[in-house]
């Protein structure tokens, strides 16, 4: 029975490779595989940032591959990295790579980063102001609690002519180990180095008078339910929660809204390392949304189970080809074709017994 399962999954891999001439992935439906054979179940965990991306990709993949079930638990990037290191999942997702000191804890040996998501981290707010613009220094001061009122002169300077209320600012941030936090705080380090002193990481020592939420959804809920609140939330969750978000001043001096198009502009000309690690933060283009984050899936180079290993390759191939066409529907941007090709090459290196 195992041989039958493996054969079906391999067919799925082969089916996923037919390129779409448009350059946006493979032709729709080419990930389909026969439904005969026993079931394969893949378990994964990780970033809440790409929860929506995983959900739509998994739904489409399982519709085309009836014998493969994929379960994704969005517990945060930190949990994904820990679960992957402990080999309790078949693949994991993270918005930030492992720190060098933590690589020795990865029990399964060599692994690959497979980039699959580009998306915006919004600065979402709950205020009776329809249009809000914020510069990097102003954002840094708000989240460092140096600015505590909405009518502060720095906010007023970013919003000439806007009627800003005399109201307290409530800062919402993540309580869990978060790749979204890491990317947001890295952005502040890069874009506002003279103001931001809280450093960067999946967790930081936030001021005591901030409110903590679990996952992007938890932060979104705080912002939605609290007048005067502001928080950093991925665009997909912000939109799903009905939040408003600020235009953010980019490196070219332009205030830009978080859209898939502005995310794609931020990815133009990014430098990608051999292991496919890169950063799309603070892109230089005039149309680039500056708080653009990337996210990866991680898979071990040497799989230990034939059926699961082949299914992992099939799903990851689908994720960075066919599934990329689904990304704009949920407010993510497809990864660039050049990066897609490099990711496919990494997936090909995954060894199945």
C-alpha positions as CSV (number, residue, x, y, z in Angstrom):
1,X,0.0,0.0,0.0
2,X,2.8,2.4,0.8
3,X,4.1,2.1,-2.8
4,X,0.7,3.0,-4.2
5,X,0.6,6.1,-2.0
6,X,4.1,7.2,-3.1
7,X,3.3,6.7,-6.7
8,X,0.2,8.9,-6.5
9,X,2.1,11.7,-4.8
10,X,4.9,11.5,-7.4
11,X,2.3,11.9,-10.1
12,X,1.2,15.1,-8.4
13,X,4.7,16.4,-8.5
14,X,5.1,15.7,-12.1
15,X,1.7,17.3,-12.8
16,X,2.6,20.5,-11.0
17,X,5.6,21.3,-13.2
18,X,3.8,22.2,-16.4
19,X,4.6,25.9,-16.7
20,X,2.0,28.5,-17.5
21,X,3.2,30.6,-20.4
22,X,2.0,33.8,-18.6
23,X,4.8,33.3,-16.1
24,X,2.4,33.3,-13.2
25,X,2.8,29.7,-12.2
26,X,1.6,26.5,-13.7
27,X,-1.6,25.9,-15.7
28,X,-4.7,25.7,-13.5
29,X,-5.5,22.1,-12.5
30,X,-2.2,20.6,-13.4
31,X,-1.6,19.6,-9.8
32,X,-4.3,17.0,-10.1
33,X,-3.5,13.4,-9.3
34,X,-5.4,10.1,-9.4
35,X,-7.5,9.5,-6.3
36,X,-6.6,5.8,-6.0
37,X,-4.3,4.6,-3.2
38,X,-4.3,5.0,0.5
39,X,-4.4,8.4,2.2
40,X,-1.3,10.5,3.2
41,X,-1.6,13.1,6.0
42,X,0.8,16.0,6.3
43,X,1.0,18.1,9.4
44,X,2.5,21.6,9.5
45,X,2.6,24.6,11.8
46,X,3.9,28.2,11.8
47,X,3.3,31.7,10.7
48,X,-0.1,33.3,11.2
49,X,1.1,35.9,8.6
50,X,0.6,33.3,5.9
51,X,-2.4,31.5,7.4
52,X,-4.8,32.6,4.7
53,X,-2.3,31.7,2.0
54,X,-1.9,28.2,3.4
55,X,-5.6,27.8,3.7
56,X,-6.5,28.6,0.1
57,X,-3.5,26.7,-1.2
58,X,-4.4,23.6,0.9
59,X,-8.0,23.7,-0.2
60,X,-7.1,23.8,-3.9
61,X,-4.3,21.2,-3.5
62,X,-6.6,18.7,-1.7
63,X,-9.3,19.2,-4.2
64,X,-6.9,18.1,-6.9
65,X,-5.2,15.4,-4.7
66,X,-8.0,13.6,-2.9
67,X,-5.6,11.1,-1.3
68,X,-3.4,13.8,0.4
69,X,-4.6,15.7,3.5
70,X,-2.7,18.7,4.7
71,X,-3.2,20.2,8.1
72,X,-1.7,23.7,9.0
73,X,-1.7,25.0,12.5
74,X,-1.1,28.8,12.6
75,X,0.6,29.1,16.0
76,X,3.2,31.7,15.0
77,X,6.6,31.6,13.3
78,X,8.3,30.8,16.6
79,X,6.2,27.8,17.1
80,X,6.7,26.7,13.5
81,X,10.5,26.9,13.8
82,X,10.4,25.0,17.2
83,X,8.1,22.3,15.8
84,X,10.2,21.9,12.7
85,X,13.4,21.7,14.8
86,X,11.8,19.0,17.0
87,X,10.6,17.1,13.9
88,X,7.0,17.0,15.1
89,X,5.7,18.4,11.7
90,X,6.3,17.5,8.1
91,X,7.0,21.1,7.1
92,X,6.8,24.4,8.8
93,X,6.4,28.1,7.9
94,X,8.1,31.2,9.3
95,X,8.4,34.8,8.4
96,X,12.0,34.9,9.7
97,X,14.8,32.4,9.3
98,X,16.5,30.6,12.2
99,X,19.2,32.6,14.0
100,X,22.6,31.1,13.4
101,X,22.8,30.0,17.1
102,X,19.6,28.0,16.7
103,X,20.6,25.9,13.7
104,X,22.3,23.3,15.8
105,X,18.9,22.5,17.4
106,X,17.3,21.5,14.1
107,X,17.2,17.7,14.7
108,X,16.5,16.7,11.1
109,X,19.7,18.0,9.6
110,X,19.9,19.9,6.4
111,X,16.8,21.7,5.3
112,X,15.6,24.1,2.6
113,X,13.9,27.5,2.8
114,X,11.1,27.7,0.2
115,X,9.8,31.3,-0.2
116,X,6.1,31.3,-1.0
117,X,4.5,34.5,0.4
118,X,5.0,38.2,-0.1
119,X,2.6,40.4,1.8
120,X,2.1,43.7,3.6
121,X,2.2,44.3,7.3
122,X,-0.3,47.1,7.8
123,X,-0.3,49.8,10.5
124,X,-4.0,49.4,11.3
125,X,-6.0,51.8,13.5
126,X,-9.4,52.5,15.0
127,X,-10.1,56.2,14.7
128,X,-12.8,58.4,13.0
129,X,-10.3,59.5,10.4
130,X,-10.7,57.9,7.0
131,X,-7.3,58.7,5.7
132,X,-4.1,58.5,7.8
133,X,-0.5,58.8,6.7
134,X,2.5,57.9,8.9
135,X,6.2,58.3,8.4
136,X,8.7,55.8,9.8
137,X,9.8,58.0,12.7
138,X,6.2,58.7,13.7
139,X,5.4,55.0,13.7
140,X,8.5,54.2,15.7
141,X,7.6,56.9,18.3
142,X,4.0,55.6,18.6
143,X,5.1,52.0,19.2
144,X,7.9,53.0,21.5
145,X,5.2,55.0,23.5
146,X,7.0,58.3,22.9
147,X,3.8,59.6,21.2
148,X,0.7,58.9,23.2
149,X,-2.0,61.1,21.8
150,X,-3.5,61.2,18.3
151,X,-3.2,65.0,18.0
152,X,0.6,64.9,18.6
153,X,2.4,67.4,16.3
154,X,4.4,64.6,14.6
155,X,1.2,62.9,13.5
156,X,-0.3,66.2,12.5
157,X,2.8,66.9,10.4
158,X,2.3,63.7,8.5
159,X,-1.4,64.6,7.9
160,X,-1.6,68.2,6.9
161,X,-5.2,69.5,7.1
162,X,-6.5,66.4,8.8
163,X,-8.7,66.8,11.9
164,X,-7.0,64.6,14.5
165,X,-8.8,63.9,17.8
166,X,-7.4,64.7,21.3
167,X,-7.5,61.0,22.2
168,X,-5.1,58.5,23.8
169,X,-3.3,56.0,21.6
170,X,-3.6,52.4,22.6
171,X,-0.8,50.2,21.1
172,X,-1.6,46.6,20.2
173,X,1.2,44.2,19.7
174,X,1.8,40.4,19.6
175,X,2.1,38.3,22.7
176,X,3.6,35.3,21.0
177,X,6.9,34.6,19.2
178,X,6.1,36.2,15.9
179,X,7.7,36.6,12.5
180,X,5.3,39.6,11.9
181,X,6.8,41.2,15.0
182,X,10.3,40.4,13.8
183,X,9.7,42.0,10.3
184,X,7.9,45.0,11.8
185,X,10.6,45.8,14.3
186,X,13.4,45.1,11.7
187,X,11.6,47.6,9.5
188,X,11.7,50.2,12.3
189,X,15.4,49.5,12.9
190,X,16.2,50.1,9.3
191,X,13.8,53.0,8.5
192,X,14.0,54.8,11.8
193,X,17.4,53.9,13.3
194,X,17.7,57.1,15.4
195,X,14.3,56.7,17.0
196,X,13.7,52.9,17.4
197,X,15.7,51.6,20.4
198,X,13.6,48.5,21.3
199,X,15.7,46.4,18.9
200,X,14.1,43.7,16.7
201,X,13.1,40.1,17.1
202,X,10.2,37.7,17.2
203,X,9.6,39.1,20.7
204,X,10.8,42.4,22.1
205,X,10.5,44.2,25.4
206,X,7.4,46.3,24.7
207,X,6.5,49.2,27.1
208,X,4.2,48.0,29.9
209,X,1.3,50.1,28.7
210,X,0.7,48.2,25.5
211,X,-1.9,45.5,24.9
212,X,-0.9,42.0,23.7
213,X,-2.8,39.8,21.3
214,X,-2.1,36.2,20.2
215,X,-1.5,36.0,16.4
216,X,-2.3,38.5,13.8
217,X,-6.0,37.8,14.4
218,X,-5.5,38.7,18.1
219,X,-3.9,42.0,17.4
220,X,-6.6,42.8,14.8
221,X,-9.3,42.1,17.4
222,X,-7.8,44.5,19.9
223,X,-7.6,47.2,17.3
224,X,-11.2,46.5,16.1
225,X,-12.7,46.6,19.6
226,X,-10.6,49.5,21.1
227,X,-11.2,53.1,20.1
228,X,-7.9,54.9,19.5
229,X,-6.0,51.7,19.0
230,X,-3.2,51.0,16.6
231,X,-1.4,47.8,15.8
232,X,0.6,45.9,13.1
233,X,-1.4,43.3,11.3
234,X,-1.0,41.5,8.0
235,X,-3.2,42.9,5.2
236,X,-5.3,39.8,4.9
237,X,-6.3,39.7,8.6
238,X,-6.7,43.5,8.7
239,X,-9.1,43.3,5.7
240,X,-11.0,40.4,7.1
241,X,-11.5,42.3,10.4
242,X,-12.7,45.4,8.6
243,X,-9.9,47.6,9.8
244,X,-8.6,50.8,8.4
245,X,-4.8,51.2,7.8
246,X,-2.3,54.0,7.3
247,X,-0.4,54.9,4.2
248,X,3.3,54.6,5.1
249,X,6.1,56.9,3.8
250,X,8.6,54.8,1.9
251,X,12.3,55.2,1.2
252,X,11.5,57.3,-1.8
253,X,9.5,59.7,0.3
254,X,6.1,58.7,-1.0
255,X,3.1,57.7,1.1
256,X,2.0,54.3,-0.2
257,X,-1.0,52.1,0.7
258,X,-0.5,48.4,1.4
259,X,-1.7,46.7,-1.8
260,X,-0.5,43.5,-3.6
261,X,0.9,45.8,-6.4
262,X,2.9,47.9,-3.9
263,X,4.2,44.7,-2.3
264,X,5.3,43.5,-5.8
265,X,7.1,46.8,-6.3
266,X,8.9,46.3,-3.0
267,X,10.2,43.0,-4.2
268,X,11.8,44.5,-7.3
269,X,15.6,44.1,-7.3
270,X,15.8,42.3,-4.0
271,X,19.1,40.5,-3.3
272,X,18.5,36.8,-2.7
273,X,21.1,34.6,-1.0
274,X,22.0,31.1,-2.1
275,X,19.7,29.6,0.7
276,X,16.9,31.9,-0.6
277,X,17.0,34.2,2.4
278,X,16.1,37.8,1.5
279,X,14.4,40.8,2.8
280,X,11.8,42.9,1.0
281,X,11.6,45.5,3.8
282,X,12.0,49.2,3.0
283,X,12.2,48.8,-0.8
284,X,13.6,51.7,-2.7
285,X,11.0,52.0,-5.5
286,X,8.6,54.9,-5.6
287,X,5.6,52.6,-5.6
288,X,7.0,50.2,-3.0
289,X,5.1,49.6,0.2
290,X,7.8,49.7,2.8
291,X,6.6,47.2,5.4
292,X,6.6,44.3,3.0
293,X,7.4,41.0,4.5
294,X,8.3,37.6,3.1
295,X,7.6,34.2,4.5
296,X,9.1,30.7,3.9
297,X,8.1,27.1,4.2
298,X,10.9,24.8,5.5
299,X,11.4,21.2,4.5
300,X,14.1,18.7,5.3
301,X,16.5,17.7,2.5
302,X,16.3,14.0,3.4
303,X,12.8,12.8,3.9
304,X,12.4,9.6,6.0
305,X,9.1,8.4,4.8
306,X,8.4,7.7,1.1
307,X,4.7,8.6,1.0
308,X,5.1,11.7,3.2
309,X,8.3,12.9,1.5
310,X,6.7,12.7,-2.0
311,X,3.6,14.4,-0.7
312,X,5.7,17.2,0.8
313,X,7.4,17.8,-2.6
314,X,4.0,17.7,-4.4
315,X,2.4,20.2,-2.0
316,X,5.4,22.6,-2.0
317,X,5.6,22.5,-5.8
318,X,1.9,23.3,-6.0
319,X,2.3,26.1,-3.4
320,X,4.9,28.1,-5.4
321,X,3.3,27.4,-8.8
322,X,-0.5,26.9,-9.2
323,X,-1.2,28.4,-5.8
324,X,0.6,31.7,-6.6
325,X,-2.4,32.6,-8.9
326,X,-4.6,32.6,-5.8
327,X,-2.5,35.0,-3.8
328,X,-3.9,38.4,-5.1
329,X,-7.4,37.2,-4.1
330,X,-6.3,37.2,-0.5
331,X,-4.2,40.3,-0.7
332,X,-0.8,38.7,-1.1
333,X,1.5,39.2,-4.0
334,X,2.9,36.3,-6.1
335,X,6.6,35.6,-5.7
336,X,8.7,36.8,-8.7
337,X,9.3,34.3,-11.5
338,X,13.1,34.4,-10.8
339,X,12.5,33.4,-7.1
340,X,9.9,30.8,-8.1
341,X,12.5,29.1,-10.3
342,X,15.0,29.1,-7.5
343,X,12.5,27.6,-5.1
344,X,11.6,24.9,-7.6
345,X,15.3,24.0,-7.8
346,X,15.4,23.7,-4.0
347,X,12.4,21.4,-4.0
348,X,14.0,19.2,-6.6
349,X,16.9,18.6,-4.2
350,X,14.6,17.1,-1.5
351,X,15.4,13.4,-1.4
352,X,12.7,10.8,-0.9
353,X,13.6,7.2,0.2
